[in-house]
Amino acid sequence: MSIERVIEISAPVATVWQVWTDVDDWPTWNSAVTQVARLGGEAPGTPIGPGSRARLRQPQLPAAIWEVTEWEPQRRWAWATRQPGATTTGLHVIEDLGDGRCRVTARATHEGALRGVLRLVAGRLSARLVDREVADLRRRCEGQPPPARPTTPEGFRH
């Protein structure tokens, strides 16, 4: 199962890269993440990179440990979290469109023996989280205020 969203952002690649890879700051602008704790001795505010790990809390999901598995600076990065029977990978791609604009692709992929169960239990939630992440990333990079945190069941009760 894979969920992919592609949007254009009116900001240069360097800006989008800095915002998207500063995972410590995600809870301030990314309504798909409520808490981030860096692991492995990495201090908050330290740029992530290959092998970086963090514990994320997301609305309606248990905390998960994510580890960076791919790293191409200013272009793409991915990280994965593993649970018994399933691995979820989050891919983040930035393409330069020129004129201070870029295209971003966010993809969440669920693999493993329990991927069908994940699709049934969390498929729509995963799609909403990816939708929120890219929309919030656009707002942040284009200098717009973050959205109000949702409080309804459809909008992820905290």
Secondary structure per residue as TSV (DSSP state, phi and psi in degrees):
chain	resnum	aa	ss	phi	psi
A	1	M	-	360.0	131.8
A	2	S	E	-137.6	137.3
A	3	I	E	-119.9	126.4
A	4	E	E	-133.0	137.5
A	5	R	E	-130.3	137.5
A	6	V	E	-127.1	128.6
A	7	I	E	-139.5	161.9
A	8	E	E	-102.9	143.5
A	9	I	E	-126.6	134.2
A	10	S	S	-86.5	69.8
A	11	A	S	-159.0	151.6
A	12	P	-	-70.7	157.7
A	13	V	H	-51.7	-45.1
A	14	A	H	-58.5	-39.0
A	15	T	H	-66.8	-48.0
A	16	V	H	-63.1	-42.3
A	17	W	H	-59.7	-47.4
A	18	Q	H	-61.3	-44.6
A	19	V	H	-67.1	-46.6
A	20	W	H	-70.9	-27.6
A	21	T	H	-95.5	-4.8
A	22	D	-	-88.4	71.4
A	23	V	G	-63.4	-25.4
A	24	D	G	-61.4	-29.0
A	25	D	G	-89.2	-8.2
A	26	W	H	-51.5	-44.5
A	27	P	H	-60.4	-18.6
A	28	T	H	-80.6	-19.2
A	29	W	H	-133.9	-20.4
A	30	N	-	-101.7	102.8
A	31	S	T	-70.2	-3.2
A	32	A	T	-87.6	-2.7
A	33	V	-	-135.1	129.2
A	34	T	S	-103.7	-22.4
A	35	Q	E	-157.4	142.3
A	36	V	E	-132.2	132.4
A	37	A	E	-129.8	120.0
A	38	R	E	-72.8	146.3
A	39	L	E	-120.9	169.5
A	40	G	T	74.1	24.6
A	41	G	T	81.7	3.3
A	42	E	-	-77.8	127.8
A	43	A	-	-76.3	145.0
A	44	P	T	-54.9	141.1
A	45	G	T	90.9	-12.9
A	46	T	S	-74.2	131.7
A	47	P	-	-58.5	141.2
A	48	I	-	-74.9	166.1
A	49	G	-	-168.6	-169.7
A	50	P	T	-53.6	128.8
A	51	G	T	83.7	-7.7
A	52	S	-	-59.5	145.2
A	53	R	E	-131.3	146.7
A	54	A	E	-150.9	147.7
A	55	R	E	-96.9	122.2
A	56	L	E	-111.8	142.1
A	57	R	E	-110.9	131.8
A	58	Q	-	-126.7	151.5
A	59	P	T	-54.3	133.1
A	60	Q	T	65.1	14.5
A	61	L	S	-127.5	150.6
A	62	P	-	-69.5	157.6
A	63	A	-	-58.0	144.6
A	64	A	E	-137.0	145.6
A	65	I	E	-96.1	124.0
A	66	W	E	-110.8	138.5
A	67	E	E	-126.1	132.2
A	68	V	E	-67.4	125.6
A	69	T	E	-115.8	-19.6
A	70	E	E	-134.6	145.9
A	71	W	E	-155.0	108.3
A	72	E	E	-126.6	96.5
A	73	P	T	-49.5	137.2
A	74	Q	T	66.9	8.2
A	75	R	T	-131.7	-55.4
A	76	R	E	-160.1	151.6
A	77	W	E	-152.6	154.8
A	78	A	E	-140.1	153.5
A	79	W	E	-142.4	161.2
A	80	A	E	-136.5	152.6
A	81	T	E	-127.7	141.0
A	82	R	E	-119.8	132.9
A	83	Q	E	-125.1	162.8
A	84	P	T	-55.6	120.7
A	85	G	T	86.3	-2.0
A	86	A	E	-155.6	146.3
A	87	T	E	-127.0	132.4
A	88	T	E	-112.4	129.9
A	89	T	E	-116.2	134.1
A	90	G	E	-110.1	117.0
A	91	L	E	-105.2	137.8
A	92	H	E	-129.6	117.1
A	93	V	E	-125.1	138.1
A	94	I	E	-126.2	127.4
A	95	E	E	-118.9	130.5
A	96	D	E	-75.0	126.1
A	97	L	E	-103.9	-0.9
A	98	G	E	80.8	170.8
A	99	D	T	54.4	32.3
A	100	G	T	70.3	23.6
A	101	R	E	-122.8	158.2
A	102	C	E	-148.7	164.3
A	103	R	E	-111.7	132.7
A	104	V	E	-117.1	144.7
A	105	T	E	-123.4	128.0
A	106	A	E	-119.0	128.4
A	107	R	E	-133.8	132.0
A	108	A	E	-113.7	124.8
A	109	T	E	-122.8	130.4
A	110	H	E	-107.8	127.9
A	111	E	E	-132.9	162.9
A	112	G	S	113.5	174.9
A	113	A	T	-60.0	-30.4
A	114	L	T	-99.4	15.9
A	115	R	H	-61.6	-33.9
A	116	G	H	-64.2	-40.4
A	117	V	H	-64.3	-43.6
A	118	L	H	-58.8	-41.7
A	119	R	H	-60.2	-43.3
A	120	L	H	-68.9	-44.7
A	121	V	H	-79.4	-40.2
A	122	A	H	-128.6	11.4
A	123	G	H	-59.7	-51.2
A	124	R	H	-67.9	-37.2
A	125	L	H	-62.4	-45.2
A	126	S	H	-58.4	-43.1
A	127	A	H	-63.0	-41.6
A	128	R	H	-65.5	-38.0
A	129	L	H	-65.6	-41.7
A	130	V	H	-66.0	-42.6
A	131	D	H	-57.1	-46.5
A	132	R	H	-64.0	-42.4
A	133	E	H	-60.0	-48.4
A	134	V	H	-69.8	-37.8
A	135	A	H	-64.6	-43.1
A	136	D	H	-68.8	-36.1
A	137	L	H	-61.3	-44.9
A	138	R	H	-58.4	-49.3
A	139	R	H	-57.3	-47.0
A	140	R	H	-62.1	-48.4
A	141	C	H	-70.6	-26.1
A	142	E	T	-93.7	6.5
A	143	G	T	78.4	20.1
A	144	Q	-	-90.3	155.0
A	145	P	-	-67.8	151.9
A	146	P	-	-68.6	156.1
A	147	P	-	-72.6	159.9
A	148	A	-	-66.0	144.6
A	149	R	-	-67.3	129.2
A	150	P	-	-68.7	149.2
A	151	T	-	-128.4	-6.7
A	152	T	S	-84.2	158.0
A	153	P	G	-56.2	-39.3
A	154	E	G	-67.5	-27.0
A	155	G	G	-103.5	19.3
A	156	F	-	78.7	84.5
A	157	R	-	-63.9	136.9
A	158	H	-	-89.7	360.0
